[in-house]
Amino acid sequence: MLEQRYRWKSKQLREHIAVLDGTKPPDILLKNATYLNQTFRQWITANIWISGDRIVYVGQKLPENLDSCEIIDCADEILVPGYIEPHAHPFQLYNPHSLAAYASQFGTTTLLNDNMALVLQLKTKEAFSLLKDLQKSPVSMFWWCRFDAQTEILNEDEVFSHSNIKSWLELDSVLQGGELTGWPKLLDGDDMMLHWIQEAKRLRKQIEGHFPGASEKTLAKMMLLGADCDHESMTGEEIYNRLMQGYMVSLRYSSIRPDLPVLLDDMKRLGIEAYDKLMFTTDGSSSNFYKQGLIDQMIQIAIEKGVPLIDAYNMGTINVARYYNIEHLHGNIATGRVASINFLADQENPTPVSVLSKGKWVKRNGNATNTFAAIHWGDHGLHPMKMDWELTSDDLQFSMPFGIQMVNAVITKPYSISIDVSTEVLSEDHDECFFMLLDRHGKWRINTILKGFANKLGGLASSFSNTGDIILIGKSKDDMMHAFNRMRELGGGIVLSENNQTICEVPLALGGIMTDLPVEELMKEEEQLLEVLRERGYGFSDPVYSLLFFSSTHLPYIRITQRGMYDVMNKMVLFPSIMR
């Protein structure tokens, strides 16, 4: 059985009552605690009793039994609930476990995670065993259930089968369906996706939209079809339109869309002063963006922009919990809730000095307590990649009439190729590179030219991509081959080669898509990757997202996918992938 059906067993509930009766001591007593009470929207001073991972009492009383109880006088601290990240993509080179450990140091103690990488890379049984293992960590993890691959894959009916979707939706830890990157299919009459939305609603789960630039009419249609929330507002007017149509609105501050300051200014300009239907998300940022924190950083920006203090905290806590129907567990400090509490030096500094998560200290007086046990990834099907096939010179043939041009870090459009691509090495006088997507099992390939990525890049190989297939980019076929072979030796990763020498590498030992390193160590590797790419002409903000989104058909205008070169606007394959 995957999940314990109830959050606390009957025996534990009886023990919680015993603490109140004085026959059992609490594990932790927080005395004289000034905390954010969201019922009264006030800062109130009380005593907080904690037994195991649960708050068993908040009020003026003190326990009768204090045997072996940890007693902390909180007179000099401010307490707020642990922060909630409602829209995490925990596979941006880091992994769900390492992201949770890092996030907890900044007070984000509950994460709602995308399940995309698990669905595409693991068998359902393996994915569910991993979820069960991750539940043991001190951070609370919930999940979404994707309804589409966000790209064109060869076996979509098998991966996103009705039985697979149904088994995910029925998990207690899955709180929403989506995000709906495939919503155009839904509007075009995809009744299977509509059925899944209906099933999610029947199970009292939310539906997360993905509606960048959507008109008021489209927003209304999607609300009618079941969408509840959207995180794609880029202006105050878009926030207003979503609120008018009844949406919960996530304000975003991410590595490719650091919009929050502008959004808050726009809201002020438009006179939007109601915050209960708003929450924060960092939307799966690259690791270096998290140096200043996660949800705590967003609360800080809101405070600096003049958002009322309690509303700023509520957008990172209770608003999220209410929306996802988990207010009885998370998002506030009250009797019966999970004991996830941030201890602040003062009300206007949301980055905590100490963090209690599920009743365990994950940070104490500014220092990590290292309470996260190791995950045995191999037990869940996440091993280094084993590639028993060779890349040959015959694969490196480029003869397509048009290629892909980068407009920014994630948007790509078609362009006509005018250079000679029959050579072994392309000139550094222009920013065009050889570009390939290869099946991770060696069954097919698609070859074209990429303009705008770099002008001096020898070769880059990456097993990190939307689908876990292999990306090759470079000026030199020899260097592309060298980078590929080194990536294969590593068991997956991102490798840059120059003059047949490896000049930078980011090993990704977990299925070729994630590192097993802590986020702090990944940051150093990612910094070096960005520096080396910048020196070779990469001019955008985020190469990790560039690699991820080359195949992503929820973005315009042309994508390189398992099925071939794909025209997003016309929903058609322009050139099919070639079988090897």
Disulfide bonds with the S-S distance in Angstrom:
none
